[in-house]
Amino acid sequence: NLNENNTGIGIGFQSTSTVTGMGAAILHERTNSNSRGKLHFATKSSGSAADEDLPIRMTIDETGDLGVGTTSPRQKLDIIGDSMFDGDVGIGELSPQASLDVVDQAVIGNMNVGAESTDQGTSSAAGAGFTATPWLYTNAIEAQGERGSASTLITLGADGTYGVADEIHFVTNGTSYMQIASDGKVGIDKDPDTDLHIRQSQQSITGGTGGIKIETSTDATDYWRMFHSGIYLSFNLQGNRVAYVNTNGSWTVDSDLSLKKNINDLPSVLDRVSSMRPVSYHYREQANTDSKSLGFIAQEVQPLFPEMVVEGEDGKLGMTYAQAGVIAIKAIQEQQTIIDQQAQEITALKTQLSDFEQRLKALEDRN
């Protein structure tokens, strides 16, 4: 601050209605030899006392840097505090076309906004223009830790290295790993020809990083991964494949002996199968004119075959109908055992009947 009672080289201003109290001042502060120094501009705050120090509002240092709100400017223009620009501002542009029109690059923190290094200065549109809407008009948005490298960036349109007009590329380590095509299709490590096109990083069955992974919000070890395993569309639960869709579209569950333990023969099911009630039904959200589904009622099946009934996260019961085939085969085997026993009994009865007939004929022949 400049005190009005201090002596020095400067100009002071005061009100004509009072003889005490300086209201403003311009002062030269010598900071080096040969009279080099800073030029300060100070004004008194509203309601200040007559003998109060004058706060410095603006400073021009010996190199020509201008500071507003600081007496030690770090750049050609160094503003401390809120600022307002009324009208278009051009940086490297004599005729700005927007509220902020930047030619070449603008650095905001660790983000460079402007033309990518391969296309700098080749077009008047190679910059950043912000309008009242607002709008970002640029060939590339570059976010990186070190200026001058274009290894990590987002490119918009044909930037000279990645893509063509109306495409967006997301580039890391110098490679475009994700893009949005001009027709809205999204590609991950691939030029997309479908709405979402993913090229896997690899296709390991038990582990790996290829495919799509969905994990719970609370446990990173609880997840599903869907991926192309080289031939099949596979489903991996917590690191192990449990099922896949094969090349003819059939749903296949992994069933190798090496994957199983606690193997037991299934007990008799025939009586329980006889108690099952097959039904046809509509779901409640369906119209009465819709085709009906065939199946069972989970609550009725649960006491008979609890292995077939699963309780969902919402508490509602579901059915694993694939297990019905195993139960049906077991029931057929039991029926076949009964049929075989009955066939043996019938054969024995036929033998006995034939013996009785022979004896009866012998008695008739004697008479």
Protein Blocks (a to p, Z undefined) as FASTA:
>chain_A
ZZfkbgcdddddddfkbcghcfbdcddddfbehhiacdddddddehiafklccddfbdcd
fkopacehiabdfbfbdcedjdddedjddehiabdcbfbdcehiadehjaccdddfklgo
kafklccdddfkbccddfbdcddfbehiakbccdehjehlgocehiacddeehiafbdcd
fkopacehiacfbfbdcddfbjcfklojehjddddfkbmklccddddehjaccddeehia
fbdcdfkopacddfbfklgghiacdddfklmmmmpccdddddfkbcfkbccdddddfklm
mmmmmmlpccdfkopacddfklmmmmmmmmmmmmmmmmmmmmmmmmmmmmmmmmmmmmmm
mmmmmZZ
